[in-house]
Amino acid sequence: MSKRLVLGGATLAAVASLTLASIPPAAAFASPGAAAVASAGAPAPGTVANKLFHAWLAADRTAAAKVASPAAVKTIFTYVYRAPDRFDGCAGNVCRFVHTSVRVPGGLNGIAMVVTGSKVTKVYLSRHVVTPSNVAKHLFAAWKRGDRYSGLEVGSVGAVKTLFKVKYDPQGVTHYFQGCSKEPAGYSCAYSYDGGAMVMHVRGSKTTGYQVGSITYIAD
């Protein structure tokens, strides 16, 4: 998309001075396991990630295609928010770019790139989701796949931590989506199962985008 939400005139100048943080928050989460860290002779993951990031800033899909897979290029060019203004380093082969002056939904807080060798093979984004039910379904699907970064696209750090305390068991109880209903501070979206229910508390709006802020459980 060419039009980005909360896009400011100083975006490019701010991103041009990206700095590497000493302790990247990405280290708090496990790698998606898509691939190993760059092999001997390949450029450092941060170098590859920054090349894609700056190609995206320049709206240069040709340059982006040289350092990223077609799927990764397609994904990053859908980002609707102002460009993140800080390079937050890499944890293994996952590199993150985060916002320091704009609030976006989810705990990802910007863009995360998975680097394989000399290319970015997957991109995660803070997402602008306009319905509570779609936010809940996105987070649930991420949990089923065991993909924390996908969960952080739409869920707070706390909500993702709560949900991923227990690994999804495809042979376990079946979860049934019960829809969403209004609650005082937003919406509650429930998944019922034999013995109880999981309730995702969704916050936000259509304008700002929704996120799962917290998760609670109900026992029968």
C-alpha positions as CSV (number, residue, x, y, z in Angstrom):
1,M,0.0,0.0,0.0
2,S,1.3,3.4,-0.8
3,K,-0.7,5.3,1.8
4,R,0.4,4.6,5.4
5,L,-1.5,5.4,8.6
6,V,0.0,8.1,10.9
7,L,2.6,8.9,8.2
8,G,4.6,12.0,9.1
9,G,6.8,14.2,6.9
10,A,9.8,13.4,9.0
11,T,9.6,9.7,8.6
12,L,12.5,9.2,6.2
13,A,14.8,11.5,8.1
14,A,14.0,9.7,11.4
15,V,14.6,6.2,9.9
16,A,17.9,7.3,8.3
17,S,19.4,7.6,11.7
18,L,18.3,4.1,13.0
19,T,20.5,2.9,15.8
20,L,21.2,-0.6,17.1
21,A,19.9,-1.2,20.6
22,S,22.2,-3.0,23.0
23,I,19.7,-5.6,24.2
24,P,17.2,-6.5,21.4
25,P,13.7,-7.3,22.7
26,A,13.5,-10.0,20.1
27,A,15.7,-12.1,22.4
28,A,12.7,-12.7,24.6
29,F,11.0,-14.8,22.0
30,A,12.1,-18.0,20.3
31,S,13.0,-17.9,16.6
32,P,10.1,-19.1,14.4
33,G,12.5,-21.9,13.3
34,A,12.1,-21.1,9.6
35,A,15.9,-21.4,9.0
36,A,19.3,-21.3,10.6
37,V,21.3,-18.2,11.2
38,A,23.3,-16.9,8.3
39,S,25.9,-19.5,7.3
40,A,29.7,-18.8,7.0
41,G,30.3,-16.4,4.1
42,A,26.8,-15.0,4.1
43,P,26.2,-11.4,5.3
44,A,25.1,-10.8,8.8
45,P,21.3,-10.9,9.3
46,G,21.2,-7.3,10.3
47,T,22.9,-6.2,7.1
48,V,20.3,-8.1,5.0
49,A,17.4,-6.9,7.0
50,N,18.5,-3.2,6.7
51,K,18.8,-3.6,3.0
52,L,15.2,-4.7,2.7
53,F,14.1,-2.0,5.1
54,H,15.7,0.8,3.2
55,A,14.5,-0.6,-0.2
56,W,11.0,-0.6,1.3
57,L,11.4,3.0,2.4
58,A,12.5,4.0,-1.1
59,A,9.5,2.1,-2.5
60,D,12.0,0.2,-4.6
61,R,10.6,-3.3,-5.2
62,T,13.4,-4.2,-7.5
63,A,16.0,-3.6,-4.8
64,A,13.8,-5.4,-2.3
65,A,13.6,-8.5,-4.5
66,K,17.4,-8.8,-4.5
67,V,17.5,-9.3,-0.7
68,A,14.1,-10.9,0.1
69,S,11.8,-13.7,-1.1
70,P,8.7,-12.7,-3.2
71,A,6.5,-13.4,-0.2
72,A,8.6,-11.2,2.1
73,V,8.6,-8.4,-0.4
74,K,4.8,-8.6,-0.8
75,T,4.3,-8.6,2.9
76,I,6.5,-5.6,3.8
77,F,4.9,-3.5,1.1
78,T,1.5,-3.9,2.8
79,Y,2.6,-2.1,6.0
80,V,0.1,0.6,6.8
81,Y,1.8,2.5,9.6
82,R,4.5,5.0,9.7
83,A,7.9,3.4,9.2
84,P,9.5,2.2,12.5
85,D,12.2,4.6,13.7
86,R,14.6,2.3,15.4
87,F,16.6,-0.8,14.4
88,D,16.3,-3.0,17.5
89,G,19.0,-5.6,16.5
90,C,18.7,-9.3,15.8
91,A,18.1,-12.3,18.0
92,G,19.6,-15.2,16.0
93,N,18.2,-14.8,12.5
94,V,15.2,-12.6,13.5
95,C,15.8,-8.8,13.2
96,R,13.4,-6.1,14.4
97,F,12.5,-2.5,13.6
98,V,10.4,-0.8,16.2
99,H,8.4,2.3,16.8
100,T,9.4,4.8,19.6
101,S,7.0,7.6,18.8
102,V,3.9,5.9,17.4
103,R,1.6,3.4,19.2
104,V,0.5,0.5,17.1
105,P,-1.6,-2.6,18.0
106,G,0.1,-5.8,19.2
107,G,3.4,-6.5,21.0
108,L,5.5,-6.7,17.9
109,N,5.6,-2.9,17.7
110,G,6.8,-2.7,14.1
111,I,8.4,-5.1,11.8
112,A,10.3,-8.4,12.3
113,M,12.3,-10.1,9.6
114,V,13.5,-13.7,9.4
115,V,16.8,-13.9,7.5
116,T,18.0,-17.0,5.8
117,G,21.5,-16.7,4.4
118,S,21.5,-13.7,2.2
119,K,17.8,-13.1,2.0
120,V,14.8,-12.2,4.2
121,T,12.5,-15.1,3.9
122,K,9.6,-14.0,6.1
123,V,8.3,-10.7,7.4
124,Y,6.0,-10.1,10.4
125,L,4.1,-6.8,10.8
126,S,2.1,-4.9,13.3
127,R,-1.4,-5.3,11.7
128,H,-4.3,-2.9,11.4
129,V,-7.2,-5.3,11.9
130,V,-10.6,-3.7,12.0
131,T,-12.8,-6.3,13.7
132,P,-12.4,-8.0,17.1
133,S,-13.3,-11.4,15.7
134,N,-10.5,-11.3,13.1
135,V,-7.9,-10.3,15.8
136,A,-9.0,-13.2,18.0
137,K,-8.9,-15.7,15.1
138,H,-5.4,-14.5,14.0
139,L,-4.0,-15.0,17.5
140,F,-5.6,-18.4,17.9
141,A,-4.2,-19.5,14.5
142,A,-0.7,-18.3,15.5
143,W,-1.0,-20.4,18.7
144,K,-2.0,-23.5,16.7
145,R,1.1,-23.1,14.6
146,G,3.4,-22.3,17.6
147,D,4.3,-19.0,15.9
148,R,4.9,-16.3,18.6
149,Y,5.8,-13.6,16.2
150,S,2.6,-14.0,14.3
151,G,0.8,-13.8,17.6
152,L,2.6,-10.6,18.5
153,E,1.3,-9.0,15.2
154,V,-2.1,-8.7,16.9
155,G,-1.6,-9.6,20.6
156,S,0.1,-7.7,23.5
157,V,3.2,-9.2,24.9
158,G,1.2,-10.3,28.0
159,A,-1.5,-11.9,26.0
160,V,0.9,-13.9,23.9
161,K,2.9,-14.9,26.9
162,T,-0.3,-16.2,28.6
163,L,-1.5,-18.1,25.6
164,F,1.8,-19.7,24.7
165,K,2.4,-21.0,28.3
166,V,0.7,-24.1,27.1
167,K,1.5,-25.6,23.7
168,Y,-1.5,-26.2,21.4
169,D,-2.3,-29.9,21.3
170,P,-3.9,-31.0,18.0
171,Q,-4.9,-34.2,19.8
172,G,-6.4,-32.4,22.8
173,V,-9.7,-30.7,23.3
174,T,-11.4,-29.0,20.4
175,H,-11.8,-25.2,20.7
176,Y,-15.0,-23.7,19.3
177,F,-15.1,-20.0,18.5
178,Q,-18.2,-18.4,20.1
179,G,-17.9,-15.0,18.7
180,C,-17.3,-11.6,20.4
181,S,-19.5,-9.5,22.6
182,K,-19.2,-6.0,24.1
183,E,-17.7,-5.6,27.6
184,P,-17.0,-2.4,29.5
185,A,-13.5,-1.7,28.0
186,G,-13.9,-3.3,24.6
187,Y,-14.9,-6.8,23.5
188,S,-14.5,-10.3,24.8
189,C,-14.0,-13.1,22.2
190,A,-14.4,-16.6,23.5
191,Y,-13.3,-20.1,22.5
192,S,-15.1,-22.8,24.4
193,Y,-13.9,-26.3,24.9
194,D,-14.8,-29.4,27.0
195,G,-14.2,-28.2,30.5
196,G,-14.2,-24.5,30.1
197,A,-13.4,-21.5,27.8
198,M,-10.7,-19.2,26.8
199,V,-11.6,-15.5,26.7
200,M,-9.6,-13.0,24.6
201,H,-10.2,-9.4,25.8
202,V,-9.9,-7.2,22.7
203,R,-9.2,-3.5,22.9
204,G,-8.9,-0.7,20.2
205,S,-11.1,0.6,17.5
206,K,-11.6,0.4,13.7
207,T,-9.5,3.6,13.3
208,T,-6.5,2.5,15.4
209,G,-6.9,-1.2,14.9
210,Y,-7.8,-3.9,17.4
211,Q,-5.5,-6.1,19.5
212,V,-5.9,-8.8,22.1
213,G,-4.8,-7.1,25.3
214,S,-5.2,-10.0,27.7
215,I,-6.5,-13.6,28.0
216,T,-8.5,-15.2,30.8
217,Y,-9.8,-18.7,31.3
218,I,-13.1,-20.0,32.6
219,A,-13.6,-23.5,34.1
220,D,-16.9,-25.2,34.0
